[in-house]
Amino acid sequence: MIRLFAFIIVSCLLILLAANSVLAQEETVCIQCHSGQSGKLAIPVEEWRQSVHAANGISCHDCHGGDPTDFAMAMSPERGFIGVPDFVGVPDFCGRCHVGVRQDYGESAHGQAIETGGAQCVICHQAHAVKQAEITLINEEDCSRCHEYGQAGEIRDALAGTEQIIEDVEQTLDRLHRFGITTDKMSGGLFDLRNRYRRLFHSVDVEKVRLQSVAFQDELAKIKQDIAAIDSTLAQRKIWGGAAVGLLLLGGIVSMLIRKTYHDEEGH
C-alpha cells in the first residue's frame, strides 16, 4: 500500500513537471512569434509540437540558440543565435547533443559522402517533426529516395531480432514496476543499451551490425536473468501467500466445526 501511494505521488509530480515544461516551451518568444505567422513560417512550430523533441522539452533555442525570452534579441548572435546550418553543417549541428551518433555517422558511407550530397540527419529524421528513433524509420519508401533499399533492408533485418528483445524486456520491466518492484537500475541499463544499440544503424555497415548485435544480446540476457530472479521471488511469495490463506481458511473451518460440536454437546 505504501509503495502504491508513493507511485501515485511520483506520477502526479511527473505529470506536473511535464505540464510545466510544455508551458515553459509555449511561453518562448520563438513559438509565440512563429505561431502567429502564416505559411511556411508557421510550419516549424506545427511540426515541432508533434516531435520527440517537444515531448522531451527540447525547444527552438536549444537547437538554434538565441534568447527565448526577448523578442528584440531572440535572433541576436550576441545571445548565441546560430540560425540554420547549411547542408554539410547539419551533422555537427545535431551532433552537439547526439555525440555518439555523430561519430558513427562521420565514419559511415553516408558521412563520407556528405560533400557530394550524402544523406545527413535531416534527410532521414526531418528537421522539426523529429520522430522517436525506431526501427520503422528504416523503410523502403524513405531509403529508396536516395538509393536502392537492399543494404538498408539487410541492416533492418539484422537489427530486428535484438530490437524485439529490447521491446520485450522493456514491457516486462513496466509490468514489474506496476507491481511496485524497484526497476530503476535495470531500466537505466536498458535505456543506455538501447541508445548504444541504435547508434549502430548510423554506421550503415551490415556486418558490423550483425557482429555487435551478439554482444548486445549478451547484455540483454543478463538483464533477463535479473528479471527471472525477481519473477521467481514473486512466484514464491504467491505460493506462500496462497498457503497462508489456505491455512487461515482451514483454521476457520476447524474453528467452526469445534464450535458446532461444542454447541451440539451442550444441546444434549
PERA-V196925 format. One record per run of one state. SS is the DSSP state (H for helix, E for strand, C for the rest). FROM is the first residue (numbers start at 1). TO is the last residue. If there is no record, write none. Layout:
SS/FROM/TO
SS/FROM/TO
//
This chain:
C/1/1
H/2/26
C/27/28
H/29/35
C/36/39
H/40/49
C/50/51
H/52/55
C/56/59
H/60/64
C/65/76
H/77/79
C/80/86
H/87/95
C/96/98
H/99/106
C/107/108
H/109/112
C/113/113
H/114/116
C/117/120
H/121/125
C/126/134
H/135/137
C/138/139
H/140/143
C/144/149
H/150/178
C/179/183
H/184/203
C/204/205
H/206/267
C/268/268
//
